Amino acid sequence: MNIAIMMRLRMIDFLLDYYGSVGRSELIDFFGIGEATASRDFALYLEKVPGNAVLNPVSKRYVKTETFKRKYL
């Protein structure tokens, strides 16, 4: 996995822990990536850390679960 992807996964992990939710827009704005890349990053995060977040279909944001544990420190 390259360093850019790892940085984005760390950002997802941090924002979930600190704010309780995160959406694609945070990654797009901070890293200057496209929507498809942000979507792939969330899919990869959920694959690597299953059960840490769930998608809220109304807000279209990923929300921290009660079993959340930081993986990328």
Buried (B, 14 or more C-beta within 10 A) or exposed (E): EEEEBEBBBBBBBBBBBEEEBBBBEBBBEEBEBEEEBBEBBBEBBBEEBEEBBEEEEEEEBBBBEEEBEEEBE
